[in-house]
Protein backbone atom coordinates (compact mmCIF):
# COMPACT_ATOMS: atom_id res chain seq x y z
CA UNK A 1 0.00 0.00 0.00
CA UNK A 2 1.31 3.44 -0.93
CA UNK A 3 1.07 5.75 2.08
CA UNK A 4 -0.94 8.96 2.02
CA UNK A 5 1.48 11.90 1.91
CA UNK A 6 -0.34 15.26 1.70
CA UNK A 7 1.49 18.41 0.57
CA UNK A 8 3.74 19.70 3.34
CA UNK A 9 4.21 16.29 5.01
CA UNK A 10 7.69 14.79 4.90
CA UNK A 11 7.81 11.92 2.42
CA UNK A 12 9.95 8.88 3.36
CA UNK A 13 13.43 9.29 1.88
CA UNK A 14 16.93 7.86 2.28
CA UNK A 15 17.15 8.92 5.92
CA UNK A 16 13.89 7.11 6.63
CA UNK A 17 15.24 3.97 4.96
CA UNK A 18 18.49 4.15 6.94
CA UNK A 19 16.61 4.46 10.22
CA UNK A 20 14.24 1.65 9.20
CA UNK A 21 17.27 -0.58 8.56
CA UNK A 22 18.59 0.22 12.04
CA UNK A 23 15.16 -0.53 13.49
CA UNK A 24 15.12 -3.92 11.76
CA UNK A 25 18.25 -4.91 13.72
CA UNK A 26 16.81 -4.08 17.13
CA UNK A 27 15.46 -7.02 19.14
CA UNK A 28 11.98 -5.60 19.70
CA UNK A 29 9.90 -7.80 22.00
CA UNK A 30 6.18 -7.96 21.24
CA UNK A 31 4.44 -5.31 23.29
CA UNK A 32 7.52 -3.10 23.64
CA UNK A 33 6.65 0.57 24.05
CA UNK A 34 7.89 2.53 21.04
CA UNK A 35 7.86 6.28 20.36
CA UNK A 36 8.24 7.73 16.87
CA UNK A 37 8.86 11.43 17.36
CA UNK A 38 8.39 13.69 14.34
CA UNK A 39 6.52 10.88 12.65
CA UNK A 40 5.61 12.65 9.39
CA UNK A 41 3.56 10.21 7.32
CA UNK A 42 4.02 7.54 10.01
CA UNK A 43 6.31 5.28 7.98
CA UNK A 44 8.61 4.33 10.88
CA UNK A 45 5.75 4.06 13.35
CA UNK A 46 4.08 1.54 11.04
CA UNK A 47 7.30 -0.48 10.74
CA UNK A 48 7.54 -0.71 14.51
CA UNK A 49 3.86 -1.65 14.78
CA UNK A 50 4.36 -4.45 12.25
CA UNK A 51 7.05 -5.79 14.59
CA UNK A 52 4.48 -5.98 17.38
CA UNK A 53 5.45 -2.79 19.21
CA UNK A 54 2.93 -0.66 21.09
CA UNK A 55 3.60 2.50 19.13
CA UNK A 56 2.96 6.15 19.89
CA UNK A 57 3.64 8.62 17.07
CA UNK A 58 4.01 12.37 17.64
CA UNK A 59 4.24 15.31 15.26
CA UNK A 60 3.78 19.06 15.60
CA UNK A 61 2.08 19.29 12.20
CA UNK A 62 -1.68 18.73 11.98
CA UNK A 63 -1.24 17.52 8.40
CA UNK A 64 1.31 14.94 9.51
CA UNK A 65 -0.90 13.80 12.38
CA UNK A 66 -3.82 13.32 10.01
CA UNK A 67 -1.66 11.52 7.43
CA UNK A 68 -0.19 9.17 10.04
CA UNK A 69 -3.66 8.44 11.44
CA UNK A 70 -5.05 7.60 7.99
CA UNK A 71 -2.02 5.48 7.06
CA UNK A 72 -2.28 3.52 10.29
CA UNK A 73 -5.97 2.85 9.68
CA UNK A 74 -5.39 1.85 6.07
CA UNK A 75 -2.64 -0.52 7.22
CA UNK A 76 -4.87 -1.83 10.02
CA UNK A 77 -2.12 -1.24 12.55
CA UNK A 78 -2.75 0.08 16.08
CA UNK A 79 -0.73 3.29 16.40
CA UNK A 80 -1.55 6.02 18.93
CA UNK A 81 -1.20 9.39 17.19
CA UNK A 82 -0.55 12.56 19.19
CA UNK A 83 -0.04 16.15 18.10
CA UNK A 84 2.53 18.19 19.98
CA UNK A 85 6.00 19.67 20.13
CA UNK A 86 8.54 16.83 20.27
CA UNK A 87 8.13 15.01 23.62
CA UNK A 88 5.44 17.31 24.99
CA UNK A 89 2.52 14.85 24.70
CA UNK A 90 4.41 11.92 26.27
CA UNK A 91 6.50 13.40 29.07
CA UNK A 92 4.86 11.16 31.70
CA UNK A 93 5.60 7.96 29.74
CA UNK A 94 8.64 5.73 29.34
CA UNK A 95 9.69 3.80 26.25
CA UNK A 96 11.75 0.80 25.26
CA UNK A 97 12.61 2.39 21.91
CA UNK A 98 12.55 5.96 20.61
CA UNK A 99 12.85 6.66 16.87
CA UNK A 100 13.77 10.15 15.69
CA UNK A 101 14.26 11.62 12.22
CA UNK A 102 14.43 15.33 13.13
CA UNK A 103 15.02 18.32 10.87
CA UNK A 104 18.82 18.57 10.64
CA UNK A 105 19.85 20.69 7.64
CA UNK A 106 21.73 23.88 8.64
CA UNK A 107 19.86 26.99 7.51
CA UNK A 108 21.40 30.37 6.63
CA UNK A 109 18.48 32.13 8.35
CA UNK A 110 18.71 29.80 11.33
CA UNK A 111 17.79 32.49 13.83
CA UNK A 112 14.25 32.49 12.40
CA UNK A 113 11.94 29.63 13.40
CA UNK A 114 11.13 27.58 10.27
CA UNK A 115 7.57 27.56 9.02
CA UNK A 116 5.53 25.45 6.63
CA UNK A 117 7.37 22.74 4.71
CA UNK A 118 10.75 24.04 5.94
CA UNK A 119 9.96 22.57 9.37
CA UNK A 120 10.61 19.19 7.77
CA UNK A 121 14.31 19.90 7.21
CA UNK A 122 15.54 23.24 8.66
CA UNK A 123 17.46 22.62 11.87
CA UNK A 124 18.72 26.09 12.78
CA UNK A 125 22.07 27.59 11.83
CA UNK A 126 24.07 24.50 12.84
CA UNK A 127 21.37 21.92 12.04
CA UNK A 128 21.07 20.99 15.70
CA UNK A 129 18.09 23.03 16.88
CA UNK A 130 15.94 19.91 17.35
CA UNK A 131 18.80 17.39 17.52
CA UNK A 132 20.11 19.01 20.70
CA UNK A 133 16.66 18.85 22.28
CA UNK A 134 16.40 15.14 21.50
CA UNK A 135 19.84 14.47 22.99
CA UNK A 136 18.85 16.41 26.10
CA UNK A 137 15.29 15.17 26.60
CA UNK A 138 15.11 11.63 25.20
CA UNK A 139 17.23 9.96 27.92
CA UNK A 140 14.61 10.83 30.54
CA UNK A 141 11.94 9.00 28.54
CA UNK A 142 13.81 5.71 28.18
CA UNK A 143 13.26 2.69 30.36
CA UNK A 144 16.37 0.90 31.65
CA UNK A 145 17.78 -0.95 28.64
CA UNK A 146 15.84 1.35 26.32
CA UNK A 147 17.30 2.55 23.04
CA UNK A 148 17.24 5.80 21.07
CA UNK A 149 17.77 5.57 17.31
CA UNK A 150 18.24 8.95 15.64
CA UNK A 151 19.21 9.73 12.07
CA UNK A 152 20.79 12.96 10.92
CA UNK A 153 23.41 14.35 8.56
CA UNK A 154 27.16 14.39 9.12
CA UNK A 155 27.04 18.16 8.53
CA UNK A 156 25.11 18.36 11.82
CA UNK A 157 28.00 16.99 13.91
CA UNK A 158 27.13 13.42 14.95
CA UNK A 159 30.17 13.36 17.26
CA UNK A 160 28.45 16.06 19.31
CA UNK A 161 25.29 13.95 19.48
CA UNK A 162 27.27 10.96 20.73
CA UNK A 163 29.07 13.10 23.32
CA UNK A 164 25.83 14.66 24.61
CA UNK A 165 24.15 11.29 24.96
CA UNK A 166 27.16 9.83 26.76
CA UNK A 167 27.15 12.78 29.13
CA UNK A 168 23.52 11.87 29.91
CA UNK A 169 24.66 8.40 30.96
CA UNK A 170 23.83 6.46 27.79
CA UNK A 171 26.07 4.14 25.79
CA UNK A 172 26.13 5.90 22.41
CA UNK A 173 27.80 5.44 19.02
CA UNK A 174 27.25 5.94 15.32
CA UNK A 175 26.11 2.53 14.09
CA UNK A 176 25.14 3.16 10.46
CA UNK A 177 26.38 5.43 7.68
CA UNK A 178 25.22 6.03 4.13
CA UNK A 179 26.38 8.46 1.44
CA UNK A 180 23.73 9.88 -0.86
CA UNK A 181 23.54 12.48 -3.61
CA UNK A 182 22.60 15.98 -2.47
CA UNK A 183 18.89 16.60 -2.43
CA UNK A 184 17.36 19.91 -3.54
CA UNK A 185 17.77 21.63 -0.15
CA UNK A 186 21.41 20.68 0.38
CA UNK A 187 22.24 21.44 -3.25
CA UNK A 188 20.87 24.96 -2.84
CA UNK A 189 22.97 25.47 0.32
CA UNK A 190 26.13 23.65 -0.74
CA UNK A 191 28.27 26.76 -1.32
CA UNK A 192 27.15 28.30 1.97
CA UNK A 193 28.00 25.03 3.77
CA UNK A 194 31.42 24.95 2.09
CA UNK A 195 32.15 28.50 3.20
CA UNK A 196 31.34 27.43 6.76
CA UNK A 197 33.63 24.39 6.48
CA UNK A 198 30.76 21.92 6.85
CA UNK A 199 31.36 20.48 3.37
CA UNK A 200 34.65 19.86 1.62
CA UNK A 201 35.48 21.79 -1.58
CA UNK A 202 34.87 18.77 -3.81
CA UNK A 203 32.27 17.04 -1.69
CA UNK A 204 29.21 16.16 -3.77
CA UNK A 205 27.51 13.62 -1.52
CA UNK A 206 25.92 13.87 1.89
CA UNK A 207 26.69 11.36 4.63
CA UNK A 208 23.75 10.26 6.74
CA UNK A 209 24.32 8.55 10.08
CA UNK A 210 22.29 6.70 12.67
CA UNK A 211 23.20 7.41 16.28
CA UNK A 212 22.25 4.59 18.64
CA UNK A 213 22.13 5.28 22.37
CA UNK A 214 21.16 2.81 25.09
CA UNK A 215 20.28 3.49 28.71
CA UNK A 216 22.06 0.86 30.84
CA UNK A 217 19.89 -1.52 32.88
C-alpha positions as YAML, in Angstrom:
chain: A
units: angstrom
residues:
- id: 1
  name: UNK
  ca: [0.00, 0.00, 0.00]
- id: 2
  name: UNK
  ca: [1.31, 3.44, -0.93]
- id: 3
  name: UNK
  ca: [1.07, 5.75, 2.08]
- id: 4
  name: UNK
  ca: [-0.94, 8.96, 2.02]
- id: 5
  name: UNK
  ca: [1.48, 11.90, 1.91]
- id: 6
  name: UNK
  ca: [-0.34, 15.26, 1.70]
- id: 7
  name: UNK
  ca: [1.49, 18.41, 0.57]
- id: 8
  name: UNK
  ca: [3.74, 19.70, 3.34]
- id: 9
  name: UNK
  ca: [4.21, 16.29, 5.01]
- id: 10
  name: UNK
  ca: [7.69, 14.79, 4.90]
- id: 11
  name: UNK
  ca: [7.81, 11.92, 2.42]
- id: 12
  name: UNK
  ca: [9.95, 8.88, 3.36]
- id: 13
  name: UNK
  ca: [13.43, 9.29, 1.88]
- id: 14
  name: UNK
  ca: [16.93, 7.86, 2.28]
- id: 15
  name: UNK
  ca: [17.15, 8.92, 5.92]
- id: 16
  name: UNK
  ca: [13.89, 7.11, 6.63]
- id: 17
  name: UNK
  ca: [15.24, 3.97, 4.96]
- id: 18
  name: UNK
  ca: [18.49, 4.15, 6.94]
- id: 19
  name: UNK
  ca: [16.61, 4.46, 10.22]
- id: 20
  name: UNK
  ca: [14.24, 1.65, 9.20]
- id: 21
  name: UNK
  ca: [17.27, -0.58, 8.56]
- id: 22
  name: UNK
  ca: [18.59, 0.22, 12.04]
- id: 23
  name: UNK
  ca: [15.16, -0.53, 13.49]
- id: 24
  name: UNK
  ca: [15.12, -3.92, 11.76]
- id: 25
  name: UNK
  ca: [18.25, -4.91, 13.72]
- id: 26
  name: UNK
  ca: [16.81, -4.08, 17.13]
- id: 27
  name: UNK
  ca: [15.46, -7.02, 19.14]
- id: 28
  name: UNK
  ca: [11.98, -5.60, 19.70]
- id: 29
  name: UNK
  ca: [9.90, -7.80, 22.00]
- id: 30
  name: UNK
  ca: [6.18, -7.96, 21.24]
- id: 31
  name: UNK
  ca: [4.44, -5.31, 23.29]
- id: 32
  name: UNK
  ca: [7.52, -3.10, 23.64]
- id: 33
  name: UNK
  ca: [6.65, 0.57, 24.05]
- id: 34
  name: UNK
  ca: [7.89, 2.53, 21.04]
- id: 35
  name: UNK
  ca: [7.86, 6.28, 20.36]
- id: 36
  name: UNK
  ca: [8.24, 7.73, 16.87]
- id: 37
  name: UNK
  ca: [8.86, 11.43, 17.36]
- id: 38
  name: UNK
  ca: [8.39, 13.69, 14.34]
- id: 39
  name: UNK
  ca: [6.52, 10.88, 12.65]
- id: 40
  name: UNK
  ca: [5.61, 12.65, 9.39]
- id: 41
  name: UNK
  ca: [3.56, 10.21, 7.32]
- id: 42
  name: UNK
  ca: [4.02, 7.54, 10.01]
- id: 43
  name: UNK
  ca: [6.31, 5.28, 7.98]
- id: 44
  name: UNK
  ca: [8.61, 4.33, 10.88]
- id: 45
  name: UNK
  ca: [5.75, 4.06, 13.35]
- id: 46
  name: UNK
  ca: [4.08, 1.54, 11.04]
- id: 47
  name: UNK
  ca: [7.30, -0.48, 10.74]
- id: 48
  name: UNK
  ca: [7.54, -0.71, 14.51]
- id: 49
  name: UNK
  ca: [3.86, -1.65, 14.78]
- id: 50
  name: UNK
  ca: [4.36, -4.45, 12.25]
- id: 51
  name: UNK
  ca: [7.05, -5.79, 14.59]
- id: 52
  name: UNK
  ca: [4.48, -5.98, 17.38]
- id: 53
  name: UNK
  ca: [5.45, -2.79, 19.21]
- id: 54
  name: UNK
  ca: [2.93, -0.66, 21.09]
- id: 55
  name: UNK
  ca: [3.60, 2.50, 19.13]
- id: 56
  name: UNK
  ca: [2.96, 6.15, 19.89]
- id: 57
  name: UNK
  ca: [3.64, 8.62, 17.07]
- id: 58
  name: UNK
  ca: [4.01, 12.37, 17.64]
- id: 59
  name: UNK
  ca: [4.24, 15.31, 15.26]
- id: 60
  name: UNK
  ca: [3.78, 19.06, 15.60]
- id: 61
  name: UNK
  ca: [2.08, 19.29, 12.20]
- id: 62
  name: UNK
  ca: [-1.68, 18.73, 11.98]
- id: 63
  name: UNK
  ca: [-1.24, 17.52, 8.40]
- id: 64
  name: UNK
  ca: [1.31, 14.94, 9.51]
- id: 65
  name: UNK
  ca: [-0.90, 13.80, 12.38]
- id: 66
  name: UNK
  ca: [-3.82, 13.32, 10.01]
- id: 67
  name: UNK
  ca: [-1.66, 11.52, 7.43]
- id: 68
  name: UNK
  ca: [-0.19, 9.17, 10.04]
- id: 69
  name: UNK
  ca: [-3.66, 8.44, 11.44]
- id: 70
  name: UNK
  ca: [-5.05, 7.60, 7.99]
- id: 71
  name: UNK
  ca: [-2.02, 5.48, 7.06]
- id: 72
  name: UNK
  ca: [-2.28, 3.52, 10.29]
- id: 73
  name: UNK
  ca: [-5.97, 2.85, 9.68]
- id: 74
  name: UNK
  ca: [-5.39, 1.85, 6.07]
- id: 75
  name: UNK
  ca: [-2.64, -0.52, 7.22]
- id: 76
  name: UNK
  ca: [-4.87, -1.83, 10.02]
- id: 77
  name: UNK
  ca: [-2.12, -1.24, 12.55]
- id: 78
  name: UNK
  ca: [-2.75, 0.08, 16.08]
- id: 79
  name: UNK
  ca: [-0.73, 3.29, 16.40]
- id: 80
  name: UNK
  ca: [-1.55, 6.02, 18.93]
- id: 81
  name: UNK
  ca: [-1.20, 9.39, 17.19]
- id: 82
  name: UNK
  ca: [-0.55, 12.56, 19.19]
- id: 83
  name: UNK
  ca: [-0.04, 16.15, 18.10]
- id: 84
  name: UNK
  ca: [2.53, 18.19, 19.98]
- id: 85
  name: UNK
  ca: [6.00, 19.67, 20.13]
- id: 86
  name: UNK
  ca: [8.54, 16.83, 20.27]
- id: 87
  name: UNK
  ca: [8.13, 15.01, 23.62]
- id: 88
  name: UNK
  ca: [5.44, 17.31, 24.99]
- id: 89
  name: UNK
  ca: [2.52, 14.85, 24.70]
- id: 90
  name: UNK
  ca: [4.41, 11.92, 26.27]
- id: 91
  name: UNK
  ca: [6.50, 13.40, 29.07]
- id: 92
  name: UNK
  ca: [4.86, 11.16, 31.70]
- id: 93
  name: UNK
  ca: [5.60, 7.96, 29.74]
- id: 94
  name: UNK
  ca: [8.64, 5.73, 29.34]
- id: 95
  name: UNK
  ca: [9.69, 3.80, 26.25]
- id: 96
  name: UNK
  ca: [11.75, 0.80, 25.26]
- id: 97
  name: UNK
  ca: [12.61, 2.39, 21.91]
- id: 98
  name: UNK
  ca: [12.55, 5.96, 20.61]
- id: 99
  name: UNK
  ca: [12.85, 6.66, 16.87]
- id: 100
  name: UNK
  ca: [13.77, 10.15, 15.69]
- id: 101
  name: UNK
  ca: [14.26, 11.62, 12.22]
- id: 102
  name: UNK
  ca: [14.43, 15.33, 13.13]
- id: 103
  name: UNK
  ca: [15.02, 18.32, 10.87]
- id: 104
  name: UNK
  ca: [18.82, 18.57, 10.64]
- id: 105
  name: UNK
  ca: [19.85, 20.69, 7.64]
- id: 106
  name: UNK
  ca: [21.73, 23.88, 8.64]
- id: 107
  name: UNK
  ca: [19.86, 26.99, 7.51]
- id: 108
  name: UNK
  ca: [21.40, 30.37, 6.63]
- id: 109
  name: UNK
  ca: [18.48, 32.13, 8.35]
- id: 110
  name: UNK
  ca: [18.71, 29.80, 11.33]
- id: 111
  name: UNK
  ca: [17.79, 32.49, 13.83]
- id: 112
  name: UNK
  ca: [14.25, 32.49, 12.40]
- id: 113
  name: UNK
  ca: [11.94, 29.63, 13.40]
- id: 114
  name: UNK
  ca: [11.13, 27.58, 10.27]
- id: 115
  name: UNK
  ca: [7.57, 27.56, 9.02]
- id: 116
  name: UNK
  ca: [5.53, 25.45, 6.63]
- id: 117
  name: UNK
  ca: [7.37, 22.74, 4.71]
- id: 118
  name: UNK
  ca: [10.75, 24.04, 5.94]
- id: 119
  name: UNK
  ca: [9.96, 22.57, 9.37]
- id: 120
  name: UNK
  ca: [10.61, 19.19, 7.77]
- id: 121
  name: UNK
  ca: [14.31, 19.90, 7.21]
- id: 122
  name: UNK
  ca: [15.54, 23.24, 8.66]
- id: 123
  name: UNK
  ca: [17.46, 22.62, 11.87]
- id: 124
  name: UNK
  ca: [18.72, 26.09, 12.78]
- id: 125
  name: UNK
  ca: [22.07, 27.59, 11.83]
- id: 126
  name: UNK
  ca: [24.07, 24.50, 12.84]
- id: 127
  name: UNK
  ca: [21.37, 21.92, 12.04]
- id: 128
  name: UNK
  ca: [21.07, 20.99, 15.70]
- id: 129
  name: UNK
  ca: [18.09, 23.03, 16.88]
- id: 130
  name: UNK
  ca: [15.94, 19.91, 17.35]
- id: 131
  name: UNK
  ca: [18.80, 17.39, 17.52]
- id: 132
  name: UNK
  ca: [20.11, 19.01, 20.70]
- id: 133
  name: UNK
  ca: [16.66, 18.85, 22.28]
- id: 134
  name: UNK
  ca: [16.40, 15.14, 21.50]
- id: 135
  name: UNK
  ca: [19.84, 14.47, 22.99]
- id: 136
  name: UNK
  ca: [18.85, 16.41, 26.10]
- id: 137
  name: UNK
  ca: [15.29, 15.17, 26.60]
- id: 138
  name: UNK
  ca: [15.11, 11.63, 25.20]
- id: 139
  name: UNK
  ca: [17.23, 9.96, 27.92]
- id: 140
  name: UNK
  ca: [14.61, 10.83, 30.54]
- id: 141
  name: UNK
  ca: [11.94, 9.00, 28.54]
- id: 142
  name: UNK
  ca: [13.81, 5.71, 28.18]
- id: 143
  name: UNK
  ca: [13.26, 2.69, 30.36]
- id: 144
  name: UNK
  ca: [16.37, 0.90, 31.65]
- id: 145
  name: UNK
  ca: [17.78, -0.95, 28.64]
- id: 146
  name: UNK
  ca: [15.84, 1.35, 26.32]
- id: 147
  name: UNK
  ca: [17.30, 2.55, 23.04]
- id: 148
  name: UNK
  ca: [17.24, 5.80, 21.07]
- id: 149
  name: UNK
  ca: [17.77, 5.57, 17.31]
- id: 150
  name: UNK
  ca: [18.24, 8.95, 15.64]
- id: 151
  name: UNK
  ca: [19.21, 9.73, 12.07]
- id: 152
  name: UNK
  ca: [20.79, 12.96, 10.92]
- id: 153
  name: UNK
  ca: [23.41, 14.35, 8.56]
- id: 154
  name: UNK
  ca: [27.16, 14.39, 9.12]
- id: 155
  name: UNK
  ca: [27.04, 18.16, 8.53]
- id: 156
  name: UNK
  ca: [25.11, 18.36, 11.82]
- id: 157
  name: UNK
  ca: [28.00, 16.99, 13.91]
- id: 158
  name: UNK
  ca: [27.13, 13.42, 14.95]
- id: 159
  name: UNK
  ca: [30.17, 13.36, 17.26]
- id: 160
  name: UNK
  ca: [28.45, 16.06, 19.31]
- id: 161
  name: UNK
  ca: [25.29, 13.95, 19.48]
- id: 162
  name: UNK
  ca: [27.27, 10.96, 20.73]
- id: 163
  name: UNK
  ca: [29.07, 13.10, 23.32]
- id: 164
  name: UNK
  ca: [25.83, 14.66, 24.61]
- id: 165
  name: UNK
  ca: [24.15, 11.29, 24.96]
- id: 166
  name: UNK
  ca: [27.16, 9.83, 26.76]
- id: 167
  name: UNK
  ca: [27.15, 12.78, 29.13]
- id: 168
  name: UNK
  ca: [23.52, 11.87, 29.91]
- id: 169
  name: UNK
  ca: [24.66, 8.40, 30.96]
- id: 170
  name: UNK
  ca: [23.83, 6.46, 27.79]
- id: 171
  name: UNK
  ca: [26.07, 4.14, 25.79]
- id: 172
  name: UNK
  ca: [26.13, 5.90, 22.41]
- id: 173
  name: UNK
  ca: [27.80, 5.44, 19.02]
- id: 174
  name: UNK
  ca: [27.25, 5.94, 15.32]
- id: 175
  name: UNK
  ca: [26.11, 2.53, 14.09]
- id: 176
  name: UNK
  ca: [25.14, 3.16, 10.46]
- id: 177
  name: UNK
  ca: [26.38, 5.43, 7.68]
- id: 178
  name: UNK
  ca: [25.22, 6.03, 4.13]
- id: 179
  name: UNK
  ca: [26.38, 8.46, 1.44]
- id: 180
  name: UNK
  ca: [23.73, 9.88, -0.86]
- id: 181
  name: UNK
  ca: [23.54, 12.48, -3.61]
- id: 182
  name: UNK
  ca: [22.60, 15.98, -2.47]
- id: 183
  name: UNK
  ca: [18.89, 16.60, -2.43]
- id: 184
  name: UNK
  ca: [17.36, 19.91, -3.54]
- id: 185
  name: UNK
  ca: [17.77, 21.63, -0.15]
- id: 186
  name: UNK
  ca: [21.41, 20.68, 0.38]
- id: 187
  name: UNK
  ca: [22.24, 21.44, -3.25]
- id: 188
  name: UNK
  ca: [20.87, 24.96, -2.84]
- id: 189
  name: UNK
  ca: [22.97, 25.47, 0.32]
- id: 190
  name: UNK
  ca: [26.13, 23.65, -0.74]
- id: 191
  name: UNK
  ca: [28.27, 26.76, -1.32]
- id: 192
  name: UNK
  ca: [27.15, 28.30, 1.97]
- id: 193
  name: UNK
  ca: [28.00, 25.03, 3.77]
- id: 194
  name: UNK
  ca: [31.42, 24.95, 2.09]
- id: 195
  name: UNK
  ca: [32.15, 28.50, 3.20]
- id: 196
  name: UNK
  ca: [31.34, 27.43, 6.76]
- id: 197
  name: UNK
  ca: [33.63, 24.39, 6.48]
- id: 198
  name: UNK
  ca: [30.76, 21.92, 6.85]
- id: 199
  name: UNK
  ca: [31.36, 20.48, 3.37]
- id: 200
  name: UNK
  ca: [34.65, 19.86, 1.62]
- id: 201
  name: UNK
  ca: [35.48, 21.79, -1.58]
- id: 202
  name: UNK
  ca: [34.87, 18.77, -3.81]
- id: 203
  name: UNK
  ca: [32.27, 17.04, -1.69]
- id: 204
  name: UNK
  ca: [29.21, 16.16, -3.77]
- id: 205
  name: UNK
  ca: [27.51, 13.62, -1.52]
- id: 206
  name: UNK
  ca: [25.92, 13.87, 1.89]
- id: 207
  name: UNK
  ca: [26.69, 11.36, 4.63]
- id: 208
  name: UNK
  ca: [23.75, 10.26, 6.74]
- id: 209
  name: UNK
  ca: [24.32, 8.55, 10.08]
- id: 210
  name: UNK
  ca: [22.29, 6.70, 12.67]
- id: 211
  name: UNK
  ca: [23.20, 7.41, 16.28]
- id: 212
  name: UNK
  ca: [22.25, 4.59, 18.64]
- id: 213
  name: UNK
  ca: [22.13, 5.28, 22.37]
- id: 214
  name: UNK
  ca: [21.16, 2.81, 25.09]
- id: 215
  name: UNK
  ca: [20.28, 3.49, 28.71]
- id: 216
  name: UNK
  ca: [22.06, 0.86, 30.84]
- id: 217
  name: UNK
  ca: [19.89, -1.52, 32.88]
...
